[in-house]
Amino acid sequence: MAADDYPIGISAEVGEAILTQLDQGWGTDALLAVLLPSRAGDERFRHWYMKMQRAIASPKAAQSFLRTMLEADVRTVLPLIHAPTLILHRRDVQLLPIEHGRYLAEHIPAAKLVEIPGADLPLVWEEPQLALDLIEEFLVGVRRTAEPNRVLATVLFTDIVDSTKHVGRLGDRRWRELLNTHDEVAKQLVEEFNGRLVQTTGDGILATFDGPGRGIGCAAALRDQLVGIGLHIRSRLHTGEVELRGDGIGGIAVHIAARVMAAAGSGEILTSRTVRDLIVGSDVTLEDRGIHPLKGVEGTWELFAVVER
């Protein structure tokens, strides 16, 4: 909070306004644009974030926690900190301006401040690898330079069509039951087609296969089985080199597979030109869907739809 010797703090009036807004907006997406602007336009993330807030605390508990944070003043103990200290602060955070991070760096002996780009308050959503690299460098003195482990794989993304409408129509409990069934069926089918289920994404899956034919077969089987419980999915595939990152995967091939989604309709299985070229001679028939730009990916891409199989 603001004080005579701390003019960069917020006024009591602003503090009360923030607490009121937190009480009224907790469990909704009202605060997302301020706290996590990088994800404010992601419908799936908004739904997850609202659910997460409701699960961890009530509005009153969250308000009480924030009030305690605002009322605490630890400035007098900052000069007593003698442990090596790293301060990471995003430059454009609205709720906690960069001046607060600079104050900490000036008053903690030998503290290191790194101002990183972005406007998200948490460090984990907007370019999290940058923060991890800075922490690693601070702890051990150097950043890892080893080449990432890369393998060739077919990447499959699926998601449920109109999932938000389903939630509104069915309610949280019934929707959760359907998602559990969806996840069980997906896990079983990915295993049957010798794939690896990398993760479930809330209303879909990310999986990899050692060949595009198996990926297409899994997508078709999953689509057909889920229709029986009233769920319609869309699927997209791309084959390329992926980076193995622990239990997850990364790299441009993953982004391409995800972006193909924008052109897919209910029940469709869309693939990139790369997949089409790799399955020449198989019993899979593809239909040309034209050339499309893929958001965030350079150039234009030829897309193909799997004909009913």
C-alpha positions as CSV (number, residue, x, y, z in Angstrom):
1,M,0.0,0.0,0.0
2,A,1.1,3.6,-0.5
3,A,2.9,5.4,2.3
4,D,4.8,8.7,2.6
5,D,8.0,6.8,2.0
6,Y,6.5,4.4,-0.6
7,P,4.6,6.5,-3.1
8,I,4.6,3.7,-5.7
9,G,2.1,1.7,-3.6
10,I,-1.6,1.8,-4.2
11,S,-4.0,4.0,-2.3
12,A,-6.5,2.7,0.3
13,E,-9.3,3.5,-2.0
14,V,-7.8,1.6,-4.9
15,G,-7.1,-1.3,-2.6
16,E,-10.7,-1.5,-1.5
17,A,-11.8,-1.3,-5.1
18,I,-9.6,-4.3,-6.0
19,L,-10.9,-6.3,-3.0
20,T,-14.5,-5.6,-4.0
21,Q,-13.8,-6.6,-7.6
22,L,-12.1,-9.7,-6.5
23,D,-15.1,-10.7,-4.3
24,Q,-17.6,-10.1,-7.1
25,G,-15.4,-11.5,-10.0
26,W,-13.9,-14.6,-8.3
27,G,-14.8,-17.8,-10.2
28,T,-15.6,-15.8,-13.3
29,D,-13.4,-14.5,-16.2
30,A,-13.8,-10.9,-15.0
31,L,-10.2,-10.7,-13.8
32,L,-8.5,-12.6,-16.5
33,A,-7.8,-9.6,-18.8
34,V,-5.9,-8.0,-15.9
35,L,-4.2,-11.0,-14.4
36,L,-3.5,-13.1,-17.6
37,P,-4.0,-10.9,-20.7
38,S,-2.0,-13.4,-22.8
39,R,-4.8,-16.0,-22.3
40,A,-7.8,-13.7,-22.2
41,G,-8.8,-14.7,-25.7
42,D,-8.5,-18.5,-25.2
43,E,-12.0,-19.8,-24.5
44,R,-10.8,-23.2,-23.3
45,F,-8.3,-21.6,-20.9
46,R,-11.0,-19.2,-19.5
47,H,-13.3,-22.1,-18.8
48,W,-10.5,-24.0,-17.0
49,Y,-9.4,-20.9,-15.1
50,M,-12.9,-20.1,-13.8
51,K,-13.2,-23.7,-12.6
52,M,-9.8,-23.6,-11.0
53,Q,-10.7,-20.5,-9.0
54,R,-13.9,-22.0,-7.7
55,A,-12.1,-25.1,-6.7
56,I,-9.3,-23.5,-4.6
57,A,-11.2,-21.0,-2.5
58,S,-14.5,-19.2,-1.9
59,P,-14.7,-15.5,-2.9
60,K,-14.6,-14.5,0.7
61,A,-11.5,-16.6,1.4
62,A,-9.7,-15.2,-1.7
63,Q,-10.7,-11.7,-0.6
64,S,-9.4,-12.3,2.9
65,F,-6.1,-13.7,1.6
66,L,-5.5,-10.6,-0.7
67,R,-6.4,-8.2,2.1
68,T,-3.7,-9.8,4.3
69,M,-1.2,-9.5,1.4
70,L,-2.1,-5.8,0.9
71,E,-1.8,-5.0,4.6
72,A,1.5,-6.7,5.1
73,D,4.6,-4.5,5.0
74,V,8.0,-6.3,5.0
75,R,10.1,-3.4,3.8
76,T,12.1,-3.1,7.1
77,V,13.4,-6.7,6.7
78,L,14.6,-6.4,3.1
79,P,18.1,-5.2,4.1
80,L,18.5,-8.2,6.4
81,I,18.2,-10.7,3.5
82,H,21.7,-12.1,2.7
83,A,20.7,-15.1,0.6
84,P,21.4,-14.8,-3.1
85,T,18.1,-13.4,-4.5
86,L,16.7,-13.4,-8.0
87,I,13.7,-11.1,-8.8
88,L,11.8,-11.8,-12.0
89,H,9.1,-9.2,-12.9
90,R,7.2,-8.7,-16.1
91,R,7.4,-5.1,-17.4
92,D,3.8,-4.5,-18.2
93,V,1.9,-6.1,-15.3
94,Q,-1.1,-3.8,-14.5
95,L,-1.8,-5.0,-10.9
96,L,1.8,-5.0,-9.8
97,P,3.9,-2.4,-11.7
98,I,7.6,-3.0,-12.4
99,E,8.5,-0.3,-9.9
100,H,7.8,-2.7,-7.0
101,G,10.3,-5.2,-8.4
102,R,12.9,-2.4,-8.8
103,Y,12.3,-1.4,-5.2
104,L,13.0,-4.9,-4.0
105,A,16.2,-5.1,-6.0
106,E,17.4,-1.8,-4.6
107,H,16.7,-2.8,-0.9
108,I,17.8,-6.5,-0.9
109,P,21.6,-6.6,-0.8
110,A,23.1,-7.8,-4.1
111,A,19.7,-8.9,-5.4
112,K,19.5,-9.5,-9.2
113,L,16.5,-8.1,-11.0
114,V,15.5,-9.3,-14.5
115,E,12.8,-7.5,-16.2
116,I,11.1,-9.8,-18.6
117,P,8.6,-9.0,-21.3
118,G,4.9,-9.5,-21.0
119,A,1.9,-8.4,-18.9
120,D,0.8,-11.6,-17.1
121,L,1.1,-11.5,-13.3
122,P,2.1,-15.2,-12.9
123,L,5.2,-16.4,-14.6
124,V,3.9,-19.8,-15.7
125,W,1.7,-19.0,-18.7
126,E,3.4,-16.5,-20.9
127,E,6.7,-17.8,-22.2
128,P,7.4,-20.0,-19.1
129,Q,10.6,-21.4,-20.5
130,L,12.2,-18.0,-20.3
131,A,11.6,-17.8,-16.6
132,L,12.8,-21.3,-16.1
133,D,16.0,-20.6,-18.0
134,L,16.7,-17.5,-15.9
135,I,16.2,-19.4,-12.7
136,E,18.5,-22.2,-13.8
137,E,21.2,-19.8,-14.9
138,F,20.9,-18.0,-11.5
139,L,21.2,-21.3,-9.6
140,V,24.0,-23.0,-11.5
141,G,25.7,-20.2,-13.4
142,V,24.9,-21.4,-16.9
143,R,22.0,-22.3,-19.1
144,R,21.7,-25.7,-20.7
145,T,22.9,-25.7,-24.3
146,A,22.3,-29.4,-25.2
147,E,20.2,-29.9,-28.2
148,P,16.7,-31.0,-27.4
149,N,15.8,-34.6,-28.1
150,R,13.8,-34.7,-31.3
151,V,11.9,-37.5,-33.0
152,L,9.7,-37.9,-36.0
153,A,6.1,-38.3,-35.0
154,T,2.5,-37.9,-36.2
155,V,0.7,-35.5,-33.9
156,L,-3.0,-35.8,-33.3
157,F,-5.2,-33.1,-31.7
158,T,-8.9,-33.6,-31.0
159,D,-11.5,-31.4,-29.3
160,I,-15.2,-31.6,-28.6
161,V,-17.4,-29.4,-30.8
162,D,-19.5,-26.8,-28.9
163,S,-18.1,-27.9,-25.5
164,T,-19.2,-24.7,-23.8
165,K,-22.8,-25.2,-25.0
166,H,-22.7,-28.7,-23.6
167,V,-21.7,-27.5,-20.2
168,G,-24.5,-25.0,-20.1
169,R,-27.0,-27.6,-21.2
170,L,-25.9,-30.5,-19.1
171,G,-24.5,-28.8,-16.0
172,D,-21.1,-29.4,-14.4
173,R,-21.7,-32.8,-12.9
174,R,-23.1,-34.5,-16.0
175,W,-20.5,-32.8,-18.2
176,R,-17.7,-34.1,-15.9
177,E,-19.1,-37.6,-16.3
178,L,-19.1,-37.3,-20.1
179,L,-15.5,-36.0,-20.0
180,N,-14.4,-38.9,-17.9
181,T,-15.9,-41.3,-20.4
182,H,-14.3,-39.4,-23.2
183,D,-10.9,-39.7,-21.6
184,E,-11.2,-43.4,-20.9
185,V,-12.3,-44.1,-24.5
186,A,-9.5,-41.9,-25.9
187,K,-6.8,-43.6,-23.7
188,Q,-8.0,-47.1,-24.7
189,L,-8.0,-46.3,-28.5
190,V,-4.6,-44.5,-28.5
191,E,-3.1,-47.6,-26.9
192,E,-4.9,-49.9,-29.4
193,F,-3.3,-47.9,-32.3
194,N,0.1,-48.1,-30.6
195,G,0.2,-44.4,-29.9
196,R,1.1,-42.3,-26.8
197,L,-1.4,-40.2,-25.1
198,V,0.6,-37.1,-24.2
199,Q,-2.2,-35.3,-22.4
200,T,-5.9,-34.7,-22.2
201,T,-6.7,-31.0,-22.8
202,G,-10.0,-30.6,-20.9
203,D,-12.2,-31.3,-23.9
204,G,-9.8,-33.2,-26.2
205,I,-6.5,-35.0,-26.4
206,L,-3.0,-34.6,-27.7
207,A,-1.4,-37.9,-28.8
208,T,1.5,-39.0,-31.0
209,F,1.9,-42.0,-33.3
210,D,4.8,-43.6,-35.2
211,G,2.9,-43.2,-38.5
212,P,0.1,-41.1,-39.9
213,G,-2.1,-44.2,-40.8
214,R,-2.3,-45.1,-37.2
215,G,-3.1,-41.6,-36.2
216,I,-5.9,-41.3,-38.7
217,G,-7.3,-44.7,-37.7
218,C,-7.4,-43.7,-34.0
219,A,-9.1,-40.3,-34.9
220,A,-11.8,-42.1,-36.9
221,A,-12.4,-44.7,-34.2
222,L,-12.6,-42.1,-31.4
223,R,-15.0,-40.0,-33.5
224,D,-17.3,-43.0,-34.2
225,Q,-17.4,-44.2,-30.6
226,L,-18.0,-40.8,-29.0
227,V,-21.0,-40.2,-31.3
228,G,-22.7,-42.9,-29.3
229,I,-22.6,-40.8,-26.1
230,G,-23.7,-37.6,-27.9
231,L,-20.2,-36.0,-28.3
232,H,-18.9,-34.8,-31.7
233,I,-15.2,-34.1,-32.2
234,R,-13.0,-32.6,-34.8
235,S,-9.5,-33.9,-35.4
236,R,-6.3,-32.6,-37.0
237,L,-3.0,-34.3,-37.8
238,H,0.5,-33.3,-38.9
239,T,3.7,-35.3,-39.2
240,G,7.0,-33.7,-38.4
241,E,9.9,-33.6,-35.9
242,V,8.8,-33.0,-32.3
243,E,10.8,-32.0,-29.3
244,L,10.6,-34.4,-26.3
245,R,10.2,-32.3,-23.1
246,G,9.8,-34.7,-20.2
247,D,6.4,-36.3,-20.5
248,G,5.3,-33.6,-23.0
249,I,6.2,-32.5,-26.5
250,G,7.0,-29.2,-28.2
251,G,8.1,-27.8,-31.5
252,I,6.7,-26.3,-34.7
253,A,5.1,-29.6,-35.7
254,V,2.9,-29.5,-32.6
255,H,1.8,-25.9,-33.4
256,I,1.0,-26.8,-37.0
257,A,-1.2,-29.7,-35.9
258,A,-3.0,-27.5,-33.4
259,R,-3.6,-24.7,-36.0
260,V,-5.1,-27.1,-38.5
261,M,-8.1,-27.2,-36.1
262,A,-9.4,-23.8,-37.3
263,A,-10.4,-25.2,-40.6
264,A,-12.0,-28.5,-39.3
265,G,-15.7,-28.9,-38.9
266,S,-17.7,-31.3,-36.7
267,G,-16.7,-34.9,-37.3
268,E,-13.9,-34.0,-39.7
269,I,-10.4,-35.3,-39.7
270,L,-8.1,-32.8,-41.3
271,T,-4.5,-33.4,-42.2
272,S,-1.6,-31.4,-43.6
273,R,0.0,-32.0,-47.0
274,T,2.8,-33.8,-45.2
275,V,0.5,-36.5,-44.0
276,R,-1.1,-36.8,-47.4
277,D,2.3,-37.4,-49.0
278,L,3.2,-40.0,-46.4
279,I,0.1,-42.2,-46.8
280,V,0.3,-42.4,-50.6
281,G,-0.5,-46.0,-51.6
282,S,-2.5,-46.7,-48.4
283,D,-6.3,-47.4,-48.2
284,V,-6.9,-43.9,-46.8
285,T,-8.7,-41.5,-49.1
286,L,-8.2,-37.8,-48.7
287,E,-10.2,-34.9,-50.2
288,D,-8.4,-31.6,-51.0
289,R,-9.7,-28.8,-48.8
290,G,-7.6,-26.0,-50.4
291,I,-4.9,-23.7,-49.2
292,H,-5.2,-22.1,-45.8
293,P,-3.1,-19.8,-43.6
294,L,-2.3,-21.2,-40.2
295,K,-2.2,-18.6,-37.4
296,G,1.4,-18.1,-36.1
297,V,2.9,-20.4,-38.8
298,E,4.7,-18.9,-41.8
299,G,3.2,-19.3,-45.3
300,T,0.1,-21.1,-46.4
301,W,-0.7,-24.8,-46.0
302,E,-2.6,-27.3,-48.1
303,L,-5.2,-29.2,-46.0
304,F,-6.9,-32.5,-46.7
305,A,-10.0,-34.2,-45.2
306,V,-10.2,-37.9,-44.6
307,V,-13.0,-39.3,-46.6
308,E,-15.5,-41.4,-44.5
309,R,-13.9,-44.6,-43.5
